[in-house]
Amino acid sequence: MPEAYGFKGFHRENLPILPPVFTLIPRQVKSGKGYKADPSALAQLKVIEKLFKAAESIIVATDAGREGELIFRFIYEYLGIAKPFERLWISSLTDKAIREGLVQLKSGAEYDNLYYAARARSEADWLVGINATQAVSIAAGYGTYSLGRVQTPTLCMVCSRFWEHKKFTPQPFWQLSLSVKDGDESFRFSSPERYFNKEEATALYEKLKAASQITIETIVRKEAKQEPPLLYDLTTLQKEANSRHRYPAEQILTLAQKLYEKGYITYPRTGSRYISEDVLEEIPALIAFLHDHPVWGIHARNLSVLNARSVNGKKETDHHALLITGKKPIDVFGEEAVIYNMIVGRMLEAFSARCEKDVTTVTALCEGVKFTLKGEIIKEEGWRAILKNSRKKDKEQLEAEERESRENGEGIIIPEWEEGEQLPLCACSLAQGTTKPKPLQIVKFIERKYLVDPFYTLLRIYFFL
């Protein structure tokens, strides 16, 4: 609070507020027209102080991350403690992980730089928030306008996308398609071109209706290998759970945190989608743990060779990607079960074989207009068998996935046509569509464009999902 440094009220002459040394004070609560130390916080600090003074050394078991480190260091500094301390650094709260972590305690000094980074973040937040809030509020002349290092640019991006979406004017467009017969089967070629001039599109359509054949220009046949998705980090889990189940990001984080605290999944606030070679050694046991599962068991039993796409220790952050722990989830129901099963399914997908397909792309010409046709035949489903057989889908999802499959040509077997071959036309169509605005949801946009550490900055994003 600025009052701790002798600054009361909002006055232009006080700016900028730049304390030479930051003072740590206990959590504050509203009291009349001012603030006072929270009695419950003071009581807890007394308990911690008593324990610290009675101990010969301290084991730090706060969250193994930047903010967890800061919590301990602030308390340690505020209480004026000088006892030596070691760090418990674990990604899981299972009994096994805790015992192993206690055997492999780290020197507290190894995490000094993490603490410095956290403290710099904390002080920067305070400086930007106090000065920007007071400056804008004073300039406005009435009211208080809350600004912040993360809050304000995030809100700016949300508002920019909102206005972009609100001001968007849908534009009609037209697309042409042709159908050809080959034996008893018909095949639909589509023009990739969007025509925004109705007269031009209609004129081409009339010409195509009068045409009798289409000429094959190119045929490209290739084998395609579709790698499995990477393991979940928190942002990807939030994005997919929101897309599939309409859960807001805040709720997903809360559910994941509960699963972690119960010991069923690893640390949820991770920014990595990878694991190290050391963690890979634990995966066979986790797969075996699922062998008797009524939904996942068949996939777990068939998974003998692990795909290593998600294995890269250099891309780990403080914590590896989200995994289950091997503790039987006996008290996981409802929405918690949904999130748990998403993590199980993604783990099985990530370590499964890639999907192998034969892909054929045909381009053809008719009256100077280019058309394309794509066919995909899946030879080995690999990881997609898990996606197809195990995920519960609503009607909207099924329709979207079927539409995507049709657009990708899945299941279409292209005949043995040759380049230059002419095929008889049997139908022609002109379909109208409208352009669509960018989605209001911007978590992926923010993560990709602006954020190095997306989890701290989820501070306010979930309110706009």
C-alpha positions in Angstrom: 0.0 0.0 0.0 1.4 3.5 -0.8 0.4 4.6 2.7 3.3 2.4 4.0 5.7 4.8 2.2 4.0 8.0 3.4 1.8 8.6 0.3 -1.8 9.3 1.2 -4.5 9.8 -1.4 -4.0 10.5 -5.1 -1.9 13.7 -5.7 -0.1 14.6 -8.9 2.9 15.9 -6.9 3.5 12.4 -5.4 4.1 10.8 -8.8 6.1 8.9 -9.6 6.0 6.8 -6.5 9.4 5.0 -6.4 10.3 3.6 -2.9 14.1 3.3 -2.5 13.4 0.1 -0.6 10.3 -2.0 -0.6 8.8 -2.8 2.8 7.0 -6.1 3.5 3.8 -5.9 5.4 1.2 -8.6 6.3 -1.9 -8.9 4.1 -4.2 -5.9 4.6 -8.0 -5.8 5.1 -10.4 -2.9 4.9 -11.0 -1.1 8.2 -13.2 1.9 8.2 -11.7 4.4 5.7 -8.3 2.7 5.7 -6.6 -0.6 6.0 -5.1 -2.8 8.7 -3.2 -6.0 9.0 -5.4 -9.1 8.6 -5.7 -10.7 12.1 -5.7 -14.2 10.6 -2.6 -13.5 8.6 -0.8 -12.2 11.8 -1.8 -15.2 13.7 -0.5 -17.6 11.0 2.8 -15.6 10.8 3.2 -16.1 14.6 2.8 -19.8 14.2 5.3 -19.9 11.4 7.8 -17.8 13.4 7.5 -20.1 16.4 8.2 -23.1 14.2 11.1 -21.5 12.4 12.8 -20.4 15.6 12.4 -23.9 17.1 14.0 -25.6 14.1 17.6 -26.1 13.2 16.9 -25.9 9.5 13.9 -25.4 7.2 12.5 -27.5 4.3 10.7 -25.3 1.8 7.7 -27.2 0.4 5.7 -24.3 -1.1 4.6 -24.8 -4.8 7.7 -25.7 -6.8 7.6 -22.6 -9.0 8.4 -18.9 -9.1 5.5 -17.7 -7.0 5.8 -20.6 -4.5 9.4 -19.6 -4.0 8.4 -15.9 -3.5 5.9 -16.8 -0.8 8.5 -18.5 1.3 11.2 -15.9 0.8 8.9 -13.0 1.7 7.9 -14.8 4.9 11.5 -15.7 5.7 12.6 -12.1 5.2 9.6 -10.5 7.0 10.3 -12.7 10.1 14.0 -11.9 10.0 14.9 -15.6 10.0 18.5 -16.7 9.3 18.2 -20.5 9.5 19.5 -22.6 6.6 16.9 -24.0 4.3 16.6 -26.7 1.6 14.1 -27.0 -1.2 11.6 -29.8 -1.8 11.0 -29.6 -5.6 8.4 -32.1 -6.9 5.8 -32.2 -9.6 3.4 -34.6 -7.9 1.9 -35.0 -4.5 1.8 -38.8 -4.4 3.4 -40.4 -1.4 6.1 -41.9 -3.6 7.0 -38.5 -5.2 7.1 -36.7 -1.8 9.3 -39.4 -0.3 11.7 -39.3 -3.3 11.8 -35.5 -3.1 12.6 -35.5 0.6 15.6 -37.8 -0.1 16.8 -35.5 -2.9 16.4 -32.1 -1.3 18.1 -29.2 -3.1 20.1 -26.4 -1.6 18.0 -23.3 -1.2 20.7 -21.2 -2.9 20.0 -23.1 -6.2 16.7 -21.2 -6.4 18.0 -17.7 -5.6 17.7 -16.6 -9.3 14.1 -17.9 -9.3 13.4 -15.8 -6.3 15.0 -12.7 -7.8 12.8 -13.1 -10.9 9.7 -13.5 -8.8 10.6 -10.5 -6.6 11.3 -8.4 -9.7 7.8 -9.4 -11.1 6.2 -8.5 -7.8 7.8 -5.1 -7.5 7.2 -4.3 -11.2 3.5 -5.1 -10.7 3.4 -2.8 -7.7 5.2 0.1 -9.4 3.2 -0.1 -12.6 -0.1 -0.6 -10.8 0.3 2.2 -8.3 1.7 4.8 -10.7 -0.5 4.1 -13.7 -3.7 3.8 -11.6 -3.0 7.1 -9.8 -1.9 8.9 -13.0 -5.0 8.0 -15.0 -7.3 8.6 -12.1 -5.9 12.0 -11.5 -6.0 12.9 -15.2 -9.6 11.7 -15.5 -10.6 13.9 -12.6 -13.2 11.6 -11.1 -13.4 8.0 -10.0 -10.6 5.4 -9.7 -9.3 3.6 -12.8 -7.4 0.4 -12.0 -4.5 -0.3 -14.3 -1.9 -3.0 -14.1 1.2 -4.5 -15.8 -0.7 -7.5 -17.0 -4.3 -6.5 -16.5 -4.3 -3.4 -18.8 -2.7 -4.9 -21.9 -4.8 -8.0 -21.5 -8.0 -5.9 -21.2 -6.8 -3.9 -24.2 -6.5 -7.0 -26.3 -9.9 -8.3 -25.1 -11.5 -5.0 -25.9 -9.8 -4.7 -29.3 -11.1 -8.1 -30.3 -14.5 -7.3 -29.0 -14.8 -4.2 -31.1 -13.3 -5.9 -34.1 -15.9 -8.6 -33.7 -18.8 -6.1 -33.0 -17.9 -3.9 -36.0 -17.4 -6.9 -38.4 -19.6 -6.8 -41.4 -20.3 -10.2 -43.0 -19.7 -10.3 -46.7 -21.4 -12.7 -49.0 -19.3 -14.8 -51.3 -19.9 -17.6 -53.8 -18.1 -20.8 -54.5 -18.4 -23.2 -57.5 -18.3 -27.0 -57.5 -18.6 -29.7 -60.1 -19.5 -33.4 -59.9 -18.2 -36.1 -62.2 -19.2 -39.7 -62.7 -16.8 -42.6 -62.8 -18.7 -45.8 -63.0 -21.3 -45.9 -60.4 -19.6 -43.3 -58.2 -19.7 -39.6 -58.3 -16.9 -37.2 -57.1 -17.3 -33.6 -56.2 -14.6 -31.1 -57.2 -14.6 -27.7 -55.5 -13.1 -24.4 -56.6 -10.8 -22.9 -53.9 -11.7 -19.4 -55.2 -14.1 -17.3 -53.3 -16.0 -14.9 -55.6 -17.3 -11.7 -53.9 -18.9 -10.5 -57.1 -22.2 -12.3 -57.6 -22.4 -11.4 -61.3 -19.0 -12.8 -62.0 -19.8 -16.0 -60.1 -23.1 -16.4 -61.8 -21.6 -15.9 -65.3 -19.0 -18.6 -64.6 -21.7 -20.9 -63.3 -23.7 -20.5 -66.5 -20.6 -21.3 -68.6 -19.9 -24.4 -66.4 -23.5 -25.6 -66.7 -23.0 -25.6 -70.5 -19.7 -27.5 -70.3 -19.7 -31.3 -70.8 -16.4 -32.4 -69.3 -13.5 -31.5 -66.9 -9.8 -32.1 -67.6 -7.5 -33.5 -65.0 -4.5 -31.2 -64.7 -2.4 -32.8 -61.9 -2.6 -35.8 -59.6 -0.4 -35.9 -56.5 -0.3 -39.1 -54.5 1.7 -39.3 -51.3 2.0 -41.0 -47.9 1.2 -38.7 -45.0 2.2 -39.3 -41.4 0.2 -37.4 -38.7 2.1 -37.1 -35.5 0.2 -37.4 -32.2 -0.5 -34.3 -30.2 1.9 -33.2 -27.5 1.0 -33.7 -23.9 -1.1 -31.0 -22.2 0.2 -27.9 -20.5 -2.3 -25.8 -18.6 -3.2 -23.5 -21.4 -3.8 -26.3 -23.9 -5.9 -28.1 -21.4 -8.0 -25.0 -20.7 -8.4 -24.3 -24.4 -9.6 -27.8 -25.3 -11.8 -28.2 -22.2 -13.5 -24.9 -23.0 -14.0 -25.9 -26.6 -15.3 -29.4 -25.8 -17.2 -28.8 -22.6 -17.7 -25.0 -22.4 -15.8 -24.9 -19.0 -14.3 -21.4 -18.3 -10.6 -21.3 -17.8 -10.9 -20.5 -14.1 -13.0 -23.6 -13.5 -10.6 -25.8 -15.4 -7.7 -24.5 -13.3 -9.7 -25.1 -10.1 -10.6 -28.7 -11.2 -7.0 -29.5 -12.1 -5.7 -28.0 -8.8 -8.1 -30.3 -6.9 -6.9 -33.3 -8.8 -3.3 -32.4 -8.1 -4.0 -31.9 -4.4 -5.7 -35.3 -4.2 -2.5 -36.8 -5.8 -4.1 -37.9 -9.1 -2.2 -35.7 -11.6 1.1 -33.9 -11.7 1.5 -30.1 -11.1 -1.1 -28.4 -13.2 0.3 -24.9 -13.6 2.9 -26.0 -16.1 4.0 -24.2 -19.2 5.6 -27.2 -20.8 4.2 -29.9 -23.1 7.2 -32.0 -22.8 8.8 -34.5 -20.4 12.5 -35.4 -19.9 14.1 -38.8 -20.5 14.0 -39.4 -16.7 10.2 -39.0 -16.6 9.8 -41.2 -19.8 11.1 -44.1 -17.7 8.0 -43.8 -15.5 5.5 -43.8 -18.4 5.3 -47.7 -18.9 4.2 -48.0 -15.3 1.5 -45.4 -15.8 0.3 -47.1 -19.0 0.2 -50.4 -17.1 -1.8 -48.7 -14.4 -4.6 -48.2 -17.0 -4.7 -51.8 -18.3 -7.9 -52.6 -16.4 -9.7 -49.3 -17.0 -13.1 -49.9 -18.7 -12.6 -47.2 -21.3 -8.8 -46.7 -21.6 -7.7 -50.3 -20.9 -7.9 -51.6 -24.5 -5.7 -48.7 -25.7 -3.3 -49.0 -22.8 -2.8 -52.7 -23.4 -2.1 -52.2 -27.1 0.5 -49.5 -26.4 3.8 -51.4 -26.4 6.2 -49.0 -28.2 6.2 -45.4 -26.9 6.2 -42.4 -29.3 8.9 -40.0 -28.1 7.6 -36.8 -29.7 6.7 -35.3 -26.3 10.2 -36.2 -24.9 12.5 -33.2 -24.8 14.1 -32.2 -21.5 15.4 -28.9 -23.0 11.8 -27.8 -23.5 10.7 -28.4 -19.9 10.0 -25.4 -17.8 9.8 -25.5 -14.0 7.6 -28.6 -14.4 7.0 -31.2 -17.1 3.8 -31.7 -19.0 0.6 -32.8 -17.3 0.5 -36.5 -16.5 -1.6 -38.8 -14.3 0.2 -40.2 -11.2 -0.9 -43.8 -11.0 -2.9 -43.2 -7.9 -6.4 -44.8 -8.4 -9.0 -41.9 -8.6 -11.5 -43.3 -6.2 -13.2 -40.0 -5.4 -13.2 -38.3 -8.8 -16.6 -37.6 -10.2 -18.5 -35.2 -12.5 -16.4 -32.3 -13.9 -13.3 -33.5 -12.1 -13.6 -36.8 -13.9 -14.0 -35.0 -17.2 -10.7 -33.2 -16.7 -8.9 -36.3 -15.4 -10.1 -38.3 -18.4 -8.9 -35.6 -20.8 -5.4 -35.9 -19.3 -5.5 -39.7 -19.5 -6.6 -39.6 -23.1 -4.0 -37.1 -24.1 -1.3 -39.1 -22.4 -2.3 -42.2 -24.3 -2.5 -40.2 -27.6 0.9 -38.6 -27.1 2.7 -41.9 -26.7 0.8 -43.7 -29.4 2.0 -44.4 -33.0 1.4 -41.7 -35.6 -1.5 -42.0 -38.0 -0.5 -43.0 -41.5 -2.6 -42.1 -44.6 -2.5 -42.3 -48.3 -3.4 -38.8 -49.6 -4.4 -38.0 -53.2 -4.9 -34.4 -54.4 -6.4 -33.9 -57.9 -6.6 -30.5 -59.7 -8.7 -30.1 -62.7 -9.8 -27.3 -65.2 -13.1 -26.5 -66.6 -13.7 -23.3 -68.6 -10.5 -21.8 -67.2 -11.6 -22.4 -63.6 -9.4 -24.5 -61.3 -11.1 -27.2 -59.1 -9.6 -29.6 -56.6 -10.6 -32.9 -55.1 -8.8 -34.6 -52.1 -9.0 -38.1 -51.0 -7.6 -39.7 -47.8 -7.4 -43.3 -46.9 -6.2 -44.1 -43.4 -3.9 -47.1 -43.4 -2.9 -47.1 -39.7 -5.1 -45.1 -37.2 -2.4 -45.0 -34.6 -3.2 -42.3 -32.0 -6.5 -41.4 -33.7 -8.1 -44.6 -32.6 -8.0 -43.3 -29.1 -9.5 -39.9 -30.2 -12.3 -41.7 -32.1 -13.3 -44.4 -29.7 -12.9 -42.8 -26.3 -14.1 -39.2 -26.5 -17.7 -38.4 -25.6 -19.0 -35.9 -28.2 -22.1 -33.8 -28.4 -24.1 -33.4 -31.5 -22.3 -30.1 -32.4 -18.9 -31.7 -32.1 -19.8 -34.7 -34.2 -21.2 -32.5 -36.9 -18.0 -30.3 -36.9 -15.7 -33.3 -37.0 -17.7 -35.0 -39.8 -17.6 -31.7 -41.8 -13.9 -31.4 -41.3 -13.4 -35.1 -42.3 -15.4 -34.4 -45.5 -13.4 -31.3 -46.3 -10.2 -33.3 -45.8 -11.5 -36.1 -48.1 -11.3 -38.8 -45.5 -12.7 -42.1 -46.8 -12.7 -40.9 -50.4 -10.9 -43.4 -52.7 -9.7 -41.6 -55.8 -9.9 -43.7 -59.0 -6.8 -44.4 -61.1 -7.2 -41.3 -63.2 -4.4 -39.9 -65.3 -3.2 -36.4 -66.0 -4.9 -35.0 -69.1 -7.8 -37.4 -68.8 -11.2 -35.9 -69.4 -14.2 -36.8 -67.3 -17.9 -36.2 -68.0 -19.7 -33.6 -65.9 -22.9 -34.7 -64.2 -23.7 -31.6 -62.0 -22.7 -28.1 -61.3 -23.5 -25.9 -58.3 -23.0 -22.4 -57.0 -23.1 -22.1 -53.2 -23.4 -18.9 -51.2 -21.6 -18.3 -47.9 -20.7 -15.4 -45.7 -17.4 -14.4 -44.1 -17.1 -14.8 -40.3 -15.4 -12.7 -37.7 -12.5 -13.8 -35.6 -13.7 -15.6 -32.5 -14.1 -13.7 -29.3 -12.0 -16.2 -27.5 -8.4 -15.0 -27.5 -6.5 -17.2 -25.1 -4.5 -18.9 -28.0 -4.0 -15.6 -29.7 -2.5 -14.0 -26.5 -0.4 -17.0 -25.7 1.1 -17.1 -29.2 1.6 -13.4 -29.8 2.5 -11.9 -26.4 3.1 -14.2 -23.5 6.2 -16.0 -22.4 4.6 -17.1 -19.1 0.9 -17.5 -19.9 -0.2 -18.8 -16.5 0.4 -15.7 -14.4 -1.3 -13.7 -17.1 -4.4 -15.8 -17.0 -5.2 -13.4 -14.1 -8.2 -12.0 -16.0 -8.4 -13.8 -19.3 -10.9 -16.4 -18.1 -13.5 -13.7 -17.5 -13.7 -13.1 -21.2 -14.0 -16.7 -22.5 
